[in-house]
Structures are given as C-alpha cells and as structure tokens.
Amino acid sequence: MNNKENISILTKEKCCGCHSCYNICPKKAISMVKDSEGFLYPRVSEDKCINCGKCLQSCPGIKLPEVNLFDEAYACYAKREEEHFSSSSGGFFAVLAKEILQENGVICGAAFDDSVKVKHIVTDNVLDLEKIKKTKYVQSTIGQAYSQIKEMLLTRRKVLFSGTPCQVAGLKLYLGQDYDNLVCIDLICHGVPSPEVFARYLLEKGGEHKVTAMSFRNKHPGSRSRTLDYWLDNGEKISESYDESPYIKGFIQNLFVRPSCFQCKYKGIERCSDITIGDFLGVDEFHPGFSDDKGTSAIILHSEKGIQMFEKIKNQLAYVEAASHEVGAWNPCLYKPVDKNSRRKDFFEKWNNKTITEAVLELQVSNKGSNQSTRRVNFLLEKIKRVLYRR
Ligand SMILES: Cc1cc2nc3c(=O)[nH]c(=O)nc-3n(C[C@H](O)[C@H](O)[C@H](O)COP(=O)(O)OP(=O)(O)OC[C@H]3O[C@@H](n4cnc5c(N)ncnc54)[C@H](O)[C@@H]3O)c2cc1C
C-alpha cells in the first residue's frame, strides 16, 4: 500500500522505541519487534490498520510536545541515609516517589523483572519502589505502561512517571492533553544501550550459572569506589569495577546505544517534563563542602508542578540552590546528543561470533590513535569517573 498513514514510515534514526504508537493504536495493529541490534521497533499489521494516523500524531520522533520554560536548579541529596545510600545518585527520585505513594498516588519507572530484563512498571506498592530505584544502563521497555497511566489519571489518582526524556515525550503525546494529577520526571540521558547486548553480557558474566539479579551502581560504606554487582543462582555475588567493565566502556563509547540517541531532540533546559534529574558532576567546584561521598542529585524544575513538588519534600532533602549551567558544565548530555562511534557498525558485526567482552575490547584496541574519538572517549571516561569515584 502506498501513502501509508501509519508509523511504518518512520526511519530507525527517528524511532526512540517509546511504545506510544503501540499504546494508542485503536485496532491493536502495532506490535513491537526486536531488530538485529536488539532494539524494539513498531511493526504494523497492514490488514488491521485503518489509517487513522493516531500513531503518527503520538510519535515523539515526528511531533514535539509542549515544553515548560521554567529553570530552577538545585544540588540535593536525601537526608535519610537509607534513601541516599540505596539510590544511584542523591536519591531525589526515592524521596519524591515516597511522597506520591503517601498521597495514595501511583508511580511508574524502570525496574528489573525476575529475568533481569528492564521494564517500566506502574505500582502503588511501596515495596516496588525498591525495584524502581537505581539506574539501569539499558533501554527500558514501556509495554502498556502509558495505557495503565491514563487509566489511573482518569480515576483522579496522582501519577509520578519517570523515564528518559523521549519516554516522557512519548507519554505526553500519547495522552494528548495536560493532566494536573500527572508529574513527569526525566533523566539527563547519555543514551540507551541495547537490551540484547545487556542480556548477552549477563550470560557471559554468569558463565555456567544464571545471573538472577544485578545492580549497576553500588555504594560501599567507607569506600569511594563504585561497582556493578551480579548475583548468581548458586548464591554467589560477583562485583566488577567501572574501570574494568567492558559493558560500561562500550556504553560510554556509544558502541551499542540506540540509533535515535545520536540525534535526540529532547536535550536542553526547555523540557516537556516537570523535573529533570541527574548526577551533579563537578558539584564540588560550584558548591564546595556541600556533597558527601554518597552522590549528589542535580535537579532542574521546569514547571509550577515541579516547584510545588519540590516545596513539599524539601524538608527531607539537604539542598543548595544552583544554576542549570552548573549542572551542564560537566554533563554535556544535558544539552546535546552523544556522537555516533564510527566503530558502532563493527561492533554489531563482531557480536555475532564473539562475546560482548571480546567485541568491546578489540574495538578499543583498534581505536587507539583515532585522535578525535580518543579525546572524546577520555572526556567521557573522566566524566563517569568523576561521579562514580568522586575524584
Ligand atoms: C541510560 C541512562 C543514561 C544516563 N545518563 C546520564 C548522564 O549522562 N548524566 C547524568 O547526570 N545522569 C544520567 N543518568 C541518570 C543517573 O544515572 C541517575 O539515574 C539519576 O541521577 C537519578 O538518580 P537518583 O538517585 O535520584 O535516582 P535513582 O534511584 O538512582 O534512579 C531511579 C530513577 O531512574 C529511572 N531509570 C532507571 N533506569 C532507567 C532506564 N533504563 N530507563 C528509564 N528510566 C530509568 C527510574 O525510573 C527512576 O526514576 C542516566 C540514566 C540512564 C538510565
């Protein structure tokens, strides 16, 4: 069929995989199908499609939702030791999520499921907050979360959604209208790695055993080092330092982030979320003496709703007023997409007959001498070390 009025016209470079089209299709004509790199893309059953165009109207690769213009930034961390320690950064998300749950609201964010896959869950159970807390450096599957959120919004319950900027944009376009009971948080986002690369890496780490749980960023009492931790089905725990992890190296060198991340439109200070959160890299330069060694959140409030939420919870936070340019000074992902690695294609050729570890390490070696990309890689490594090792 020519003149298609559906999402099949979208190129891979524009599709962020947010599932907005999948959620909105009135005929359930769209399924999300894994490509050869392990990312999900919409596939339309043309025999079911009625050319209503709703998938195109709700696509953040085609449309841009309205943005909020407010810009009020803070460095902060949770005063409660437990919340601070059990979050990747300063724990701002955990404090806000708990507040929403106490107001009989619902939270939606990225969680590991039982097979260590990352999916967005919608929940009002405080025990599930533990699963949503902490960063997962892999693309999270939205599934039917947007539809579930709409149902909750229509029952007038408060909803806190948190995800990547494109996932927030996808939700806003799916909903098609403002809801005063919806609060959206987006992350400062480097880009999202392939779920399939992650799954294969877990198989490698487990060896003869199955990885039953993992955590990307762990804080160790009395130590400044950060690790990735894996728990195996024989009860053993393996730890891996950031410096040594081929997965982290491949991630920050952009060997396996999603193609759309290289031309992400959801950067900058004007955002469609109410609050942006990230790591306050370089906080010591701008606010000496404020941070401890457990991580500091950067937050940027973009809307009246964002400011109201901050006012509600600020007594549970240690905080200092900051400026968004300070947040972005060591965090270029606030402003611009990452560069495509010229060896990305080689990685996805190699991974067919090599392990992820081998593929990453081989490309690293052969990358030496490429001045521009080496400089970029060094900058990124320095960036991640700053936050993870707090140098
Ligand atoms: C792929 C990715 C890239 C990132 N890149 C940067 C960066 O370049 N600079 C920076 O400052 N911060 C980045 N972050 C954010 C950072 O790692 C922390 O998540 C953030 O600082 C929040 O910390 P916290 O302590 O408040 O909450 P935490 O408890 O650490 O984080 C929990 C929150 O993160 C969300 N989340 C976790 N994993 C995912 C995921 N895969 N997809 C969508 N949402 C997720 C959860 O829904 C929840 O809201 C990135 C996060 C991800 C997932």
The ligand as a Gaussian input file, in Angstrom:
#p B3LYP/6-31G(d) Opt

LIG

0 1
 C       20.525000       5.056000      30.223000
 C       20.817000       6.148000      31.235000
 C       21.742000       7.142000      30.953000
 C       22.003000       8.164000      31.887000
 N       22.903000       9.141000      31.571000
 C       23.160000      10.130000      32.464000
 C       24.090000      11.195000      32.170000
 O       24.698000      11.232000      31.110000
 N       24.262000      12.165000      33.114000
 C       23.579000      12.157000      34.310000
 O       23.763000      13.059000      35.115000
 N       22.702000      11.172000      34.609000
 C       22.473000      10.173000      33.732000
 N       21.560000       9.182000      34.041000
 C       20.777000       9.290000      35.301000
 C       21.505000       8.822000      36.561000
 O       22.143000       7.580000      36.325000
 C       20.542000       8.621000      37.753000
 O       19.511000       7.724000      37.381000
 C       19.882000       9.894000      38.165000
 O       20.867000      10.765000      38.628000
 C       18.831000       9.684000      39.240000
 O       19.424000       9.376000      40.433000
 P       18.549000       9.224000      41.786000
 O       19.500000       8.874000      42.882000
 O       17.662000      10.423000      42.007000
 O       17.532000       8.062000      41.463000
 P       17.838000       6.565000      41.223000
 O       17.133000       5.797000      42.286000
 O       19.235000       6.296000      41.014000
 O       17.173000       6.312000      39.799000
 C       15.873000       5.834000      39.675000
 C       15.190000       6.544000      38.559000
 O       15.817000       6.295000      37.310000
 C       14.861000       5.784000      36.379000
 N       15.541000       4.844000      35.496000
 C       16.487000       3.962000      35.843000
 N       16.877000       3.259000      34.779000
 C       16.154000       3.700000      33.726000
 C       16.086000       3.336000      32.362000
 N       16.846000       2.389000      31.851000
 N       15.215000       3.993000      31.567000
 C       14.414000       4.959000      32.077000
 N       14.441000       5.343000      33.370000
 C       15.296000       4.723000      34.184000
 C       13.816000       5.105000      37.230000
 O       12.578000       5.066000      36.588000
 C       13.789000       6.023000      38.457000
 O       13.024000       7.140000      38.228000
 C       21.303000       8.160000      33.128000
 C       20.390000       7.135000      33.419000
 C       20.130000       6.141000      32.484000
 C       19.117000       5.069000      32.827000

